[in-house]
Amino acid sequence: MDKKEKSNVKVLDNEYAKKQYVKYAKQQRQVIFRRRRLLAIFVVAAVIFLSAGISLLNDYLRLQSLEDYKEETVARQEEVSQQADNLEEDVALLQDEDYVAKMARSRFLYSDDDEIVFPLPGDEADAADENEGATDSSD
């Protein structure tokens, strides 16, 4: 066998063939240019969509954290309003002289002149606990 095999294809070496080869080469360069331009457009579009997606994700995560904070704040507000209502009730009760006298008798074992107080062993511990709670809450 020969090192070079003979081919039955011959290249025309005339002016028309040369023009066709130049025309074909120019078309190939245009195809390559179009592909590169299309690739560049896709890359730019991908970067834009990716940055917009990241921005949306960050906004969504921030919104979630703000909603969690809002829920915590609303819960805390409910607790504080309940405490305020309880304190308003206590203030209203403390403006009543009969209630204040009853509290003084039960907590501090005070009595009127015609009364006798019989403290029981369990009542003294309860009275001491209530006194500590009252002094702690007033601080």
Secondary structure by P-SEA (a helix, b strand, c coil): cccbbbbcbbbbccaaaaaaaaaaaaaaaaaaaaaaaaaaaaaaaaaaaaaaaaaaaaaaaaaaaaaaaaaaaaaaaaaaaaaaaaaaaaaaaaacaaaaaaaaaaacccccccbbbbbcaaaaaaaaaaaaaaaaaac
